[in-house]
């Protein structure tokens, strides 16, 4: 099975977990015991016992009951786009033609959405209706706005699903009030209350602890950070990785000694001079913000110069089982950061569901497949929260007010949609940020992946009420 990671990884940020400190009444009173004992004690006549009131036995307090499951309650709806008595239809937009990265985008994303719909439909659908994709559009790389305007004009979709390399139409979908579930690799989602990207809006300039932790796991002392010059995300990503290493340099025993965020996309002229410069700088670990093909070229050049076994690498987008198997031992010891629970997290029930239904669907599998699955799960969660008399507006409102600990059944870091449409900042990581800084990570060995976490708790998380260095806590969101 092929499941690749992001072609250009938006920087994973550290966000805040607000820890509520509760005082202990007994400890407080004990702490004042000596002072109380030094006060003179007043004497008085014994108090008369107070008369005991008599009353009828107290009625037991009513027990809270769970709201009944209304997911199979059918209510006729008129005037809701994409909704008939039999179906709930959505539109899907993605990049297929002219895809410069070569990775599966539209087909893989649609597989993830359809596989999730298949699972829900096998259980009777939702509100007596089947979930269907009634419109699938290839935006041909540069025509995302035209595709979005087509969806708006057709007005035959309850929601939109978008996996595109450019996001020029998202603002139009938002203005039309269409819920949009998206592949969150773009800053165009910022502030759009109808747009629900995976992952949520990121602070691209915030330092993190997962990159320094991976460097520590690799035994690194001298680190290189690399990115492409063609994309702002990749350039900033490389800078932020370098800053993250240097921020925690004393704690991890490593420092950044080489930074290059102006590499040509695709490395058409190879990467020989850059590798030579890394070797001369004594680099023993490379953190990357480039695509997996570029990383394969880098690995091969390290091998050619005879230093592959001396320099480990972090792959921002290297969670691709076919790719890793093809390169085999060339990647041994390298590390990969992942924003969702890896397939190796066999203790997470939602991973098993994903594998079962994507395989049954028989469609293409790639990095956006899991994103499509997670986007579809959020759409269904919002529909359920809106109730059987749903509408576009009700879904958006229910998601933004009610889904404050959303994790796609343990597949991702918990998201609070009441406050995460805007990114956090280096100065304030709490107001709009994740409660925890979390990442899943794997080590490549023999062309396969080994979890750094555990099958039941695959995420490495840090308490972001502070940015102080610490070891991560193994975490499950299931």
C-alpha positions in Angstrom: 0.0 0.0 0.0 1.2 3.5 -0.8 0.6 6.3 1.6 2.9 9.3 1.1 3.3 12.4 3.2 3.0 16.0 2.2 5.1 17.2 -0.8 5.9 20.4 1.0 5.3 20.2 4.7 3.7 23.2 6.3 5.6 23.8 9.5 4.3 21.8 12.4 3.9 24.2 15.2 4.0 24.1 18.9 0.7 25.1 20.6 -0.6 25.3 24.1 -2.1 23.0 26.7 -3.6 25.2 29.4 -3.0 23.4 32.7 -5.6 24.3 35.4 -4.0 24.2 38.8 -6.3 23.2 41.6 -5.5 24.2 45.1 -5.7 21.6 47.9 -7.8 22.9 50.8 -6.3 20.5 53.3 -2.7 21.5 52.3 -3.6 25.2 52.6 -5.0 24.8 56.1 -2.1 22.6 57.2 0.3 25.2 56.0 -1.1 27.7 58.5 -1.3 25.3 61.4 1.6 26.9 63.4 0.2 30.4 63.2 -3.2 29.2 64.3 -1.8 27.3 67.2 0.0 30.5 68.5 -3.3 32.4 68.8 -4.8 32.4 72.4 -7.8 30.2 72.6 -11.0 31.7 73.9 -13.0 29.7 76.4 -16.8 29.6 76.6 -19.6 27.6 77.9 -20.4 24.5 76.0 -22.8 25.2 73.1 -26.2 23.7 73.2 -26.7 21.2 70.5 -28.7 22.6 67.7 -32.1 21.0 67.2 -32.2 18.6 64.3 -34.5 19.5 61.5 -36.8 16.8 60.3 -38.0 16.6 56.7 -39.2 14.1 54.1 -36.5 12.0 52.4 -34.8 13.9 49.6 -35.9 13.1 46.1 -33.1 11.6 44.1 -31.6 14.1 41.6 -32.6 13.4 38.1 -29.9 11.6 36.2 -28.5 13.2 33.0 -29.4 11.2 30.0 -27.5 11.1 26.7 -29.3 12.7 23.8 -30.8 10.1 21.5 -28.9 9.2 18.4 -30.7 11.0 15.5 -28.3 10.0 12.7 -31.0 7.8 11.1 -33.9 10.1 11.6 -35.3 11.2 8.3 -36.7 14.7 7.9 -37.8 16.0 4.5 -35.8 19.0 3.5 -36.5 21.6 0.8 -34.1 24.0 -0.7 -30.9 22.5 0.7 -28.3 22.3 -2.1 -27.2 18.7 -2.9 -29.8 17.1 -0.7 -32.7 14.9 -1.9 -34.8 12.4 0.0 -32.3 9.7 -1.0 -28.8 11.4 -1.1 -26.5 14.0 0.4 -24.2 15.1 -2.4 -20.9 16.9 -2.2 -18.5 18.4 -4.8 -14.8 17.5 -5.0 -12.0 19.6 -6.5 -8.4 18.5 -6.8 -5.3 18.7 -8.9 -4.7 15.9 -11.4 -3.6 17.3 -14.8 -0.4 19.4 -14.9 0.6 18.1 -11.5 4.3 19.2 -11.1 5.0 17.0 -8.1 4.0 13.7 -9.7 2.4 12.5 -6.6 -1.2 11.2 -6.6 -3.5 14.1 -5.4 -7.0 14.2 -6.8 -7.4 10.4 -7.3 -6.0 9.6 -3.9 -8.0 12.3 -2.1 -11.2 11.1 -3.7 -10.4 7.6 -2.6 -10.2 8.7 1.0 -13.5 10.6 0.8 -15.3 7.8 -1.0 -14.0 5.1 1.3 -15.3 7.0 4.3 -18.6 7.5 2.6 -18.8 3.8 1.8 -18.3 2.9 5.5 -21.1 5.3 6.6 -23.4 4.1 3.8 -22.8 0.5 4.8 -24.4 1.4 8.1 -27.5 2.9 6.6 -26.1 6.3 5.6 -27.0 9.5 7.5 -30.5 10.8 8.2 -31.9 8.1 5.9 -29.8 9.2 3.0 -26.6 8.0 1.2 -23.5 10.1 1.1 -22.3 10.6 -2.5 -19.8 12.6 -4.5 -21.9 14.1 -7.3 -19.3 16.4 -8.8 -15.5 15.8 -9.2 -13.5 18.4 -10.9 -9.8 18.4 -12.0 -8.6 22.0 -11.4 -5.7 21.4 -13.8 -3.3 23.0 -11.3 -4.1 26.7 -12.0 -7.9 26.7 -12.4 -8.9 26.2 -8.8 -10.9 29.4 -8.7 -12.8 28.5 -11.9 -13.6 25.1 -10.5 -14.8 26.7 -7.3 -17.0 29.1 -9.2 -18.4 26.2 -11.1 -19.4 24.5 -7.9 -21.0 27.7 -6.7 -22.9 28.2 -9.9 -24.2 24.6 -10.1 -25.4 24.9 -6.5 -25.8 21.2 -6.3 -23.5 20.3 -3.4 -24.0 20.6 0.3 -20.3 20.9 0.8 -17.0 21.0 -1.1 -13.9 18.9 -0.6 -10.7 20.3 -2.0 -7.2 18.9 -2.5 -5.4 21.3 -4.7 -1.9 22.6 -5.2 -3.3 26.2 -5.5 -6.2 27.4 -3.5 -7.4 30.5 -5.3 -11.1 29.6 -5.0 -11.4 29.1 -1.3 -12.4 32.6 -0.5 -15.2 32.3 -3.1 -16.5 29.1 -1.5 -16.4 30.9 1.9 -18.3 33.9 0.6 -21.0 31.6 -0.8 -21.3 29.9 2.6 -20.3 26.5 1.3 -18.5 24.3 4.0 -15.1 23.4 2.5 -13.1 20.5 3.8 -9.5 20.8 2.6 -5.9 19.6 2.3 -4.3 22.2 4.6 -1.1 23.0 2.8 -2.1 26.6 2.1 -2.3 29.8 4.1 -5.4 30.8 2.0 -7.5 29.1 4.7 -6.7 31.6 7.4 -9.7 33.3 8.8 -12.3 31.5 6.6 -15.0 30.3 9.0 -16.4 27.8 6.5 -13.1 26.2 5.6 -11.9 23.2 7.7 -8.4 22.2 6.6 -6.3 19.2 7.8 -4.2 20.3 9.6 -5.7 23.5 11.1 -4.0 26.9 10.4 -0.3 26.7 11.4 2.2 29.2 12.7 4.9 28.8 10.1 7.4 30.9 12.0 7.0 29.2 15.4 9.9 27.0 16.6 9.0 23.5 17.6 10.4 20.7 19.7 9.8 17.7 17.4 12.6 18.6 15.0 15.2 18.9 17.8 13.9 15.7 19.3 14.3 13.8 16.0 17.9 15.3 15.8 18.5 14.0 19.3 17.1 10.5 18.3 19.5 10.5 15.4 22.5 11.3 17.6 23.1 14.5 15.7 25.6 17.2 16.6 25.9 19.2 13.4 22.7 19.8 11.4 21.8 21.0 7.9 18.4 22.5 7.0 17.2 22.6 3.4 14.2 23.9 1.4 13.2 24.9 -2.1 13.4 28.5 -3.1 10.3 28.3 -5.3 7.8 28.1 -2.5 7.5 30.4 0.5 6.3 27.5 2.7 9.5 25.5 2.0 11.8 28.4 2.5 10.2 29.4 5.8 10.1 25.8 6.9 13.8 25.4 6.5 14.5 28.6 8.4 12.2 27.5 11.2 13.7 24.0 11.5 17.2 25.6 11.8 15.9 28.0 14.4 14.3 25.2 16.3 17.6 23.2 16.4 19.5 26.3 17.6 16.9 27.2 20.3 17.3 23.9 22.0 21.0 23.5 21.1 22.2 23.1 24.7 19.6 20.6 25.6 20.1 18.3 22.5 23.8 18.8 22.0 23.4 19.8 18.3 23.6 23.0 16.3 22.7 24.2 12.7 25.9 24.5 10.6 24.4 24.6 7.1 21.2 26.3 5.8 20.1 26.3 2.2 16.5 27.3 1.4 17.1 28.2 -2.2 17.3 24.8 -3.8 15.8 24.4 -7.3 12.6 22.5 -7.3 13.2 19.0 -8.4 17.0 19.4 -8.2 17.3 19.4 -12.0 21.1 19.9 -11.7 21.6 17.4 -8.9 22.8 18.3 -5.4 26.5 17.5 -5.6 28.0 20.8 -4.6 25.5 21.2 -1.7 26.4 17.8 -0.3 30.1 18.6 -0.6 29.4 21.8 1.4 27.5 19.7 4.0 30.4 17.3 4.3 32.9 20.1 4.7 30.7 21.6 7.5 30.7 18.2 9.3 27.0 17.7 9.0 25.6 14.4 10.4 21.9 15.1 10.2 19.8 16.8 7.5 16.3 18.2 8.2 14.3 18.8 5.0 11.4 20.7 3.6 11.5 19.2 0.1 9.6 16.5 -1.7 10.4 12.8 -1.5 11.9 12.7 -5.0 14.3 15.4 -4.0 15.2 13.5 -0.8 15.9 10.4 -2.9 18.3 12.4 -5.0 20.0 13.7 -1.9 20.3 10.1 -0.5 21.8 8.9 -3.7 24.3 11.8 -3.8 25.3 11.1 -0.2 25.9 7.5 -1.2 27.9 8.6 -4.2 30.2 10.7 -2.1 30.6 7.9 0.4 28.9 9.5 3.4 25.4 8.1 3.4 26.2 6.0 6.5 27.5 9.1 8.3 24.6 11.5 7.6 21.1 10.6 8.7 18.1 12.5 7.4 14.6 13.7 8.4 12.0 13.4 5.7 9.2 15.9 6.0 7.2 14.0 3.3 8.7 10.6 3.3 5.8 8.5 4.6 5.4 6.5 1.4 5.6 2.7 1.7 6.3 2.0 -1.9 9.0 4.7 -2.1 10.7 3.4 1.1 10.6 -0.2 -0.1 12.1 0.8 -3.5 15.0 2.6 -1.9 15.5 -0.1 0.7 18.6 0.1 2.8 19.6 3.5 1.3 17.2 5.1 3.8 18.2 3.0 6.9 18.1 5.0 10.1 16.3 8.0 8.6 13.3 9.6 10.4 10.0 10.8 9.1 7.5 13.1 10.8 3.8 12.5 10.2 0.8 14.6 11.1 -1.7 11.7 11.5 -1.5 8.3 13.2 0.7 6.1 11.0 -0.6 2.8 9.6 1.8 1.1 12.0 -0.4 2.4 14.9 -2.3 -0.9 15.0 -3.8 0.0 18.4 -5.8 2.9 16.9 -9.2 1.5 15.7 -9.6 4.3 13.1 -6.4 3.1 11.4 -7.9 -0.3 10.9 -11.2 1.2 9.5 -9.1 3.3 7.1 -7.2 0.3 5.8 -10.3 -1.9 5.5 -12.4 0.6 3.5 -9.7 2.1 1.3 -8.6 -1.4 0.2 -12.3 -2.3 -0.4 -12.7 0.9 -2.4 -9.8 -0.2 -4.7 -8.8 3.3 -5.5 -5.4 5.0 -5.6 -3.6 5.4 -2.3 -1.3 8.3 -1.6 -0.7 11.0 1.1 -3.9 12.9 0.4 -6.0 9.6 0.9 -5.8 9.9 4.7 -6.6 13.6 4.4 -9.7 12.8 2.4 -10.8 10.3 5.0 -10.3 12.8 7.8 -12.0 15.5 5.9 -15.0 13.2 5.3 -15.1 12.3 9.0 -15.3 15.9 10.0 -18.0 16.6 7.5 -20.1 13.7 9.0 -19.3 14.9 12.5 -20.6 18.4 11.6 -23.7 16.9 10.0 -24.5 14.9 13.1 -23.9 17.9 15.3 -26.3 20.0 13.1 -29.1 17.4 13.5 -31.6 16.0 11.0 -32.9 19.5 9.9 -29.4 20.4 8.6 -28.3 23.1 6.2 -24.9 24.5 5.1 -25.2 27.2 7.8 -26.2 24.7 10.5 -23.2 22.5 9.7 -20.8 25.4 9.8 -22.3 26.7 13.1 -22.4 23.3 14.7 -18.7 22.5 13.8 -17.4 25.9 14.9 -19.2 25.8 18.2 -19.5 22.1 19.1 -16.4 20.3 17.8 -13.8 21.6 20.3 -11.9 18.3 20.8 -12.0 16.9 17.3 -9.5 14.1 16.6 -11.1 12.0 13.8 -11.4 9.2 16.3 -7.7 9.4 17.3 -6.2 9.9 13.9 -5.0 13.5 14.5 -4.1 16.0 17.2 -7.2 17.4 18.9 -8.6 20.4 17.1 -10.8 23.1 18.6 -12.8 24.5 15.7 -14.2 27.3 17.8 -10.8 29.0 17.7 -8.4 27.4 15.2 -9.4 29.1 11.9 -6.6 31.6 12.6 -3.0 30.6 13.2 -1.2 31.1 16.5 1.8 33.4 16.6 5.3 33.1 18.3 4.0 35.5 20.9 0.7 33.8 21.5 0.6 30.1 20.8 -2.4 29.5 23.0 -5.4 31.6 21.8 -5.6 30.0 18.3 -3.4 27.0 18.7 -3.5 23.3 19.4 -3.6 22.4 23.1 -0.5 20.3 22.5 2.4 20.2 20.1 2.2 16.7 18.7 3.7 14.7 15.9 3.9 11.0 15.0 7.3 9.8 13.9 8.8 6.6 12.4 12.3 5.4 11.6 13.0 3.7 8.3 14.7 0.4 8.4 15.0 -2.2 5.6 12.5 -0.3 3.5 9.8 -0.4 6.2 8.7 2.0 9.0 9.1 1.5 12.8 7.1 3.6 15.2 9.0 5.9 17.6 5.8 5.9 19.7 3.7 2.8 20.4 0.9 1.1 18.6 -1.6 2.4 21.1 -0.1 5.8 21.7 1.6 6.9 18.4 1.9 10.6 19.0 4.9 12.4 20.6 3.4 15.4 22.5 4.7 18.4 24.5 2.9 20.5 27.0 2.6 23.9 25.4 1.8 25.9 28.4 5.6 26.3 28.2 8.1 26.2 25.4 10.8 24.8 27.7 12.6 21.7 26.5 11.3 18.3 27.7 11.0 14.7 26.6 7.7 14.1 24.7 4.8 12.3 26.2 3.5 9.3 24.3 -0.1 10.2 23.6 -3.3 8.6 22.2 -6.3 10.7 21.0 -8.5 7.6 20.6 
